[in-house]
Amino acid sequence: MKHDLVLVIDFGGQYKQLIARRVRENNIYSEIIPYTKSIEEIKAKDPKAIIFTGGPNSAYLDDSPSISKEIFDLGIPILGICYGDQLTAHLLGGEVKKGSEKNREYGKTICHYKESKLFKGVESGQVWMSHTDYISKLPEGFKCIASTDNCPIAAMENEEKKIYAVQFHPEVKHSIDGDKMIRNFLYDIAGLKGDWTSENFIENKVKEIREKVGDKKALLALSGGVDSSVAAVLMHKAIGDKLTCIFVDHGLLRKDEGDQVEEIFKNRFKINFIRVNAQKRYLDKLAGVSEPEKKRKIIGEEFIRVFEEEAKKLGKIDYLVQGTIYPDVVESGTNGSAVIKSHHNVGGLPDDIGFEGLIEPLRELFKDEVRAIGLELGLDEDLIYRHPFPGPGLAIRVIGEITEQKLNILREADAIYIDELKKNGLYRKIWQAFAALPDIKTVGVMGDERTYDYVCALRAVTSTDGMTAEFYPIDMEILAKISNRIINEVKGINRVVYDITSKPPGTIEWE
C-alpha cells in the first residue's frame, strides 16, 4: 500500500525534523530531503505536497540555498516556511530585502490573519518569528493573507496554484494554532488522506520483511533499549523463529535489567534469544582503566568480539537487523546507511561478518512513532518510555576506575532514585534521570561514628533531542526523601548531591 508523501525540503532549517513530525502527527507520511535534490529526483518520489523549511541565509544572495523554479509548475501544493517563504517570493519575481531594526522580528509576535484556507478556524494571535529579511513586494498572482505590526507581508498565497508561504514558524508550539494551519494545508489545500498509522505501518512492514527474508535467517543485536526492542518484536512478528536475538550482558546494566530483558523477549515473546553473560570478561578488560574514552573504546571493541563469536556459532545468517530510526538517517545526510550503525553507541559492527544484507525496520520512524509501534505490538509502557541509557552503561556513570563493588553501589542508588521519581509522577516528565558515582569519598557521621564513603550525584534533565538540556527542578522535599533513602539503604554512600548544570556548558552524562 502506497502512502501519500509530503516532502520536507531542507534549506538548512533547525526545525526540519519538527516539521516532518508535525506532518506525521496528522497521519500523513513525510520525508526530509536536501534542497540539492534535482527536480527529476523529486518527481520520482511522487510527493502529494511539498514544504520548504526555514534556514539562516538570505534568499537574494547568489550563494544561498535555492531550487529550480520548475518545482512551482509541477502542480504540487507547496507551503514555504520562513526562509522557504522568502525563497518562494524571490524565485517567483517578488522582492526580498534586508530588514532594518523595524522589520526584523525574533520570538513571540502577534499576527493578524485575513481570510484563507490556510487559516480556517484560526484567530489572530501569537506566532514565533525568526527573521531579519522580509518580503517587500509580492510575486505576481499572490496576495497577502497575514501581517504583523513590523511585517506587512507575514503570509501570502496563490490559491489557484496552491502555493502558500508564511514568514513565521507554525511548527513550533509558540505559534498558537500552528498545528491547525499545517492540518489545513495537508487536508483542505492538498487534499491528502491520513493513512499513516501504527496499524498500517505494522501490516505493511511485516509483509515487506516476509517477502525480503523468505526462508533465510536474521540476527539482531538486542540492547534492551526502546529501538532494538521494538525492532525485535516487529521482526519476530514477521519471520518468527527465523530471527535470533543476541543480548550481550556486559555487567554494566541497571539493577535487574539483564533478567528483565530475558524475561520479556525469551519467556514472554518466545523469541530465539541468546544471553551472553560476559560480566567477568568486561570487568577484566576494564580493570585499572579510568579514562572515559578508553573505557568506551574497550567496551565497544569487546562487544564486537563477543557478537562475532556468538554469530559464528549460529552458522550461516543472511541478514543483520538494526534499530536505526529516522533521525539517524536524517543526521547522516544520506538516504541510505553507508555504514552499519553503531550498536547503541558502543562500537560499530564490522561489515565483514558475512551478512547478505541489512534490515532496518524502523528507519522511517521518529522516536515517538517507534514508541507508538511498540505499544501496538504489546510491549509494556515501562520499557517503551524508559529513559535513554548509554551503550557503555554504568561504566560512564562510575567515574574513574570501575569495580564490581562500585557498580553494585551505583545500581542500588539508581534504583531508589528512579523508584521515587515514578512514585511521585515525575519519571515521564523527565527526559533522562540517573545516579552517578564520582570517584570521591567524603567524611560523614552515621550512628555517632565517623564514615568515609562515596558521594552519589543525581542528575535529571528535560530535553527534546538530547542536543541541549535543562536540569529538572525536582521539589526539595522529594530530593530530601531520595537522599535519605539512598544513605540509609545503600552501604557505601554517605552524601548525595544534585547536579543543576545545563547542556551546554555541561553534558547530560558525566563521562
Secondary structure, 3 states (H helix, E strand, C coil): CCCCEEEEEECCCCCHHHHHHHHHHCCCEEEEEECCCCHHHHHHHCCCEEEECCCCCCCCCCCCCCCCHHHHHCCCCEEEECHHHHHHHHHCCCEEECCCCCCCEEEEEEEEECCCHHHCCCCCEEEEEEECCEEEECCCCCEEEEECCCCCCCEEEECCCCEEEECCCCCCCCCCCHHHHHHHHHHHHCCCCCCCCHHHHHHHHHHHHHHHHCCCCEEEECCCCHHHHHHHHHHHHHHHHHEEEEEEECCCCCCCHHHHHHHHHHHHCCCEEEEEECHHHHHHHHCCCCCHHHHHHHHHHHHHHHHHHHHHHCCCCCEEECCCCHHHHHHHCCCCCCCCCECCCCCECCCCCCCCEEECCCCCCCHHHHHHHHHHCCCCHHHHCCCCCCCCHHHHCECCCCCHHHHHHHHHHHHHHHHHHHHCCCHHHCCEEEEEECCCEEEEEECCEEEEEEEEEEEEEECCCCCCEEECCCCHHHHHHHHHHHHHHCCCEEEEEECCCCECCCCCCCC
